[in-house]
Amino acid sequence: MRAALDAWRRENDAQTNTPNPDCDEKEFRRLYIDTDPSTFDPLTAGEEDWADIRTWREGMDNAVRRNKK
């Protein structure tokens, strides 16, 4: 199957994924691994939870702003 996929990619001049040299691994971990915003429940969140989600949101906003060119 892998050979068929490789052949299809060549035949269709499919783009391959490459690592992003501008990726900030520490920031990636903080925003996408260490924090899981899907577990945030605003109805039961305490002050510390709200502070954590605000910090996460600010980090996400900054990441998007940085990437706009």
PyRosetta script that sets phi, psi and omega in degrees:
from pyrosetta import init, pose_from_sequence

init()
pose = pose_from_sequence("MRAALDAWRRENDAQTNTPNPDCDEKEFRRLYIDTDPSTFDPLTAGEEDWADIRTWREGMDNAVRRNKK")
pose.set_psi(1, -38.7)
pose.set_omega(1, 179.4)
pose.set_phi(2, -61.6)
pose.set_psi(2, -40.1)
pose.set_omega(2, 179.3)
pose.set_phi(3, -63.2)
pose.set_psi(3, -40.5)
pose.set_omega(3, 178.9)
pose.set_phi(4, -64.6)
pose.set_psi(4, -40.6)
pose.set_omega(4, 178.6)
pose.set_phi(5, -65.2)
pose.set_psi(5, -45.1)
pose.set_omega(5, 178.1)
pose.set_phi(6, -59.6)
pose.set_psi(6, -42.3)
pose.set_omega(6, 178.9)
pose.set_phi(7, -63.8)
pose.set_psi(7, -44.1)
pose.set_omega(7, 179.3)
pose.set_phi(8, -60.3)
pose.set_psi(8, -42.7)
pose.set_omega(8, 179.0)
pose.set_phi(9, -60.9)
pose.set_psi(9, -44.2)
pose.set_omega(9, 178.8)
pose.set_phi(10, -64.2)
pose.set_psi(10, -46.5)
pose.set_omega(10, -178.4)
pose.set_phi(11, -62.0)
pose.set_psi(11, -31.8)
pose.set_omega(11, -176.7)
pose.set_phi(12, -103.5)
pose.set_psi(12, 7.6)
pose.set_omega(12, -179.8)
pose.set_phi(13, 49.0)
pose.set_psi(13, 45.5)
pose.set_omega(13, -177.7)
pose.set_phi(14, -69.8)
pose.set_psi(14, 140.9)
pose.set_omega(14, 178.1)
pose.set_phi(15, -71.9)
pose.set_psi(15, 139.5)
pose.set_omega(15, 176.7)
pose.set_phi(16, -102.2)
pose.set_psi(16, 154.6)
pose.set_omega(16, 178.0)
pose.set_phi(17, -77.6)
pose.set_psi(17, 142.0)
pose.set_omega(17, 175.7)
pose.set_phi(18, -132.7)
pose.set_psi(18, 148.2)
pose.set_omega(18, 178.8)
pose.set_phi(19, -61.8)
pose.set_psi(19, 144.5)
pose.set_omega(19, 177.8)
pose.set_phi(20, -83.4)
pose.set_psi(20, 114.2)
pose.set_omega(20, -178.3)
pose.set_phi(21, -67.8)
pose.set_psi(21, -18.0)
pose.set_omega(21, -179.7)
pose.set_phi(22, -91.7)
pose.set_psi(22, 2.5)
pose.set_omega(22, -177.7)
pose.set_phi(23, -66.5)
pose.set_psi(23, 129.2)
pose.set_omega(23, 175.5)
pose.set_phi(24, -94.8)
pose.set_psi(24, 99.8)
pose.set_omega(24, -174.3)
pose.set_phi(25, -58.9)
pose.set_psi(25, -38.5)
pose.set_omega(25, -179.8)
pose.set_phi(26, -65.1)
pose.set_psi(26, -43.8)
pose.set_omega(26, 179.2)
pose.set_phi(27, -68.5)
pose.set_psi(27, -39.4)
pose.set_omega(27, 176.4)
pose.set_phi(28, -57.2)
pose.set_psi(28, -48.0)
pose.set_omega(28, -179.4)
pose.set_phi(29, -61.4)
pose.set_psi(29, -44.4)
pose.set_omega(29, -177.9)
pose.set_phi(30, -62.5)
pose.set_psi(30, -40.1)
pose.set_omega(30, -174.4)
pose.set_phi(31, -87.6)
pose.set_psi(31, -32.2)
pose.set_omega(31, -171.9)
pose.set_phi(32, -112.8)
pose.set_psi(32, -17.2)
pose.set_omega(32, -176.8)
pose.set_phi(33, -114.5)
pose.set_psi(33, -51.5)
pose.set_omega(33, -175.6)
pose.set_phi(34, -71.9)
pose.set_psi(34, -24.9)
pose.set_omega(34, -178.4)
pose.set_phi(35, -117.8)
pose.set_psi(35, 131.1)
pose.set_omega(35, 176.0)
pose.set_phi(36, -119.9)
pose.set_psi(36, 93.4)
pose.set_omega(36, -176.3)
pose.set_phi(37, -64.8)
pose.set_psi(37, -16.6)
pose.set_omega(37, 179.5)
pose.set_phi(38, -68.2)
pose.set_psi(38, -16.0)
pose.set_omega(38, 179.2)
pose.set_phi(39, -91.1)
pose.set_psi(39, -4.5)
pose.set_omega(39, -179.0)
pose.set_phi(40, -75.3)
pose.set_psi(40, 125.6)
pose.set_omega(40, 178.3)
pose.set_phi(41, -117.7)
pose.set_psi(41, 104.8)
pose.set_omega(41, -176.7)
pose.set_phi(42, -62.7)
pose.set_psi(42, -22.2)
pose.set_omega(42, -178.9)
pose.set_phi(43, -75.4)
pose.set_psi(43, -25.3)
pose.set_omega(43, -178.5)
pose.set_phi(44, -117.5)
pose.set_psi(44, 1.2)
pose.set_omega(44, -175.6)
pose.set_phi(45, -69.5)
pose.set_psi(45, 138.9)
pose.set_omega(45, 173.8)
pose.set_phi(46, -92.7)
pose.set_psi(46, -179.4)
pose.set_omega(46, -178.8)
pose.set_phi(47, -58.5)
pose.set_psi(47, -41.3)
pose.set_omega(47, -179.7)
pose.set_phi(48, -64.7)
pose.set_psi(48, -40.4)
pose.set_omega(48, 177.4)
pose.set_phi(49, -62.2)
pose.set_psi(49, -44.3)
pose.set_omega(49, 179.4)
pose.set_phi(50, -63.5)
pose.set_psi(50, -40.7)
pose.set_omega(50, 178.4)
pose.set_phi(51, -62.9)
pose.set_psi(51, -41.9)
pose.set_omega(51, 179.6)
pose.set_phi(52, -63.6)
pose.set_psi(52, -43.4)
pose.set_omega(52, -177.6)
pose.set_phi(53, -71.7)
pose.set_psi(53, -32.6)
pose.set_omega(53, 175.1)
pose.set_phi(54, -64.4)
pose.set_psi(54, -43.7)
pose.set_omega(54, 178.5)
pose.set_phi(55, -62.1)
pose.set_psi(55, -42.7)
pose.set_omega(55, 177.8)
pose.set_phi(56, -62.0)
pose.set_psi(56, -45.4)
pose.set_omega(56, -178.9)
pose.set_phi(57, -62.1)
pose.set_psi(57, -41.9)
pose.set_omega(57, 177.7)
pose.set_phi(58, -62.1)
pose.set_psi(58, -41.1)
pose.set_omega(58, 177.9)
pose.set_phi(59, -63.2)
pose.set_psi(59, -42.1)
pose.set_omega(59, 177.6)
pose.set_phi(60, -64.4)
pose.set_psi(60, -43.6)
pose.set_omega(60, 178.7)
pose.set_phi(61, -60.6)
pose.set_psi(61, -42.4)
pose.set_omega(61, 179.6)
pose.set_phi(62, -66.0)
pose.set_psi(62, -37.7)
pose.set_omega(62, 179.5)
pose.set_phi(63, -64.3)
pose.set_psi(63, -40.2)
pose.set_omega(63, 179.6)
pose.set_phi(64, -69.3)
pose.set_psi(64, -43.4)
pose.set_omega(64, 178.5)
pose.set_phi(65, -59.8)
pose.set_psi(65, -42.5)
pose.set_omega(65, -178.7)
pose.set_phi(66, -62.6)
pose.set_psi(66, -34.3)
pose.set_omega(66, -174.4)
pose.set_phi(67, -84.7)
pose.set_psi(67, -11.5)
pose.set_omega(67, 177.8)
pose.set_phi(68, -76.2)
pose.set_psi(68, 131.4)
pose.set_omega(68, -178.9)
pose.set_phi(69, -129.8)
pose.dump_pdb("model.pdb")
